[in-house]
Amino acid sequence: MEKMLDLIIIGSGPIGLACGVEASRKSLNYKILEKGCLVNSIYRYPVNMTFFSTSDKIEIGDVPFVSHGTKPTRSEALEYYRRVKNHWGLDVHTYEPVQGMKKLVPKGYEVQTSKATYAAKAVIIATGFFDYPNLLGVPGEDLPKVKHFYDEPHPYLERKVVVVGAANSAVDVALETYRKGAEVTLVVRKPEISPKVKYWVRPDIVNRIKEGSIKAYFNSNLTTIREHEVDIETPDGQVTVANDFVLAMTGYHPNYKWLQQMGIQITDDDDRMPLRNPDTFETQLPNVYLAGTVCGGMKTSKWYIENSIAHAKIILEQVG
């Protein structure tokens, strides 16, 4: 085991990097541990994705984020966060997943990864929620044609695609695949497209449905997936639709099993919030903090990059 660090940050997303910047400002001895690549969640975003926030709202560490348009793209964000990492010389260990954590006596924590064991006085968990999809729980969901992460529209040219969901991700996928030549059917549990869909996108999907370019079943659920067709339970009864791919854009959740393994308590209601002090972000474990979107539990729209960057300064005021 190496000497005692001041801080370990778990997760190298934008908020984990922001915590690293604040730790650097305070000259703390820290490491950022990441199970995948740098800003792994953003890397897994759709290739053509455009952010909801403007670039200036997601800047960190006083590093300017200049994008070609008003709202940055995924590729611009990847480039930007690489620059932040290099500008601040952040000590990021990619492809080093954390496997365990235990309290040390008299103080601090031992953090075990796939490659090493570290000791630190404090730990910040900034692991987000994007890696674990909310499953449909229907027969056939394990077929190769079912995707819970969308990449790009090209593979779906002239294919019959069912998109499940009514929020931003589902709407973006439905529109993009339709415009690249897919025959799209949208399955929505609720009676309408979510009012929270990006204001400049919502009229587009509503009009495509109205004109019949995209078929939509509202108040409906996908109930069975087979190799070449799916069953949809609608208000008018069951409908069977020919199908080549199912793109289930049903949202994501934190890795609860891992959080509980780390010793973090989770509320037992539908929101399944990881417990923390709302003012300090400290968990029930002394000097273990939650930062960023992981704080929202199942309420994944509560926290996002723009409004959780501030978590870094709040936490580091206590750690430093």
Buried (B, 14 or more C-beta within 10 A) or exposed (E): EEEBBBBBBBBBBBBBBBBBBBBBBBEBBBBBBBBBBBBBBBBBBBEBBBBBEBBEBBBBBEBEBEBEEEBBBBBBBBEBBEBBBEEBEBBBBBEBEBBEBEBEEEEBBBBBBEEEEBBBBBBBBBBBBBBBBBEBEBEBBEEEBBBBBBEEBEBBEEBBBBBBBBBBBBBBBBBBBBEBEBBBBBBBBEEBBBEEBBEEBBEBBBEBBEEEBBBBBBEBBBBBBEEEBBBBBEEEEEBEBEBBBBBBBBBBBBBBEBBEEBBBBBEEEEEBBBBBEEEEBBBEBEBBBBBBBBBBBBBBEBBBBBEBBEBBBBBBEEBB
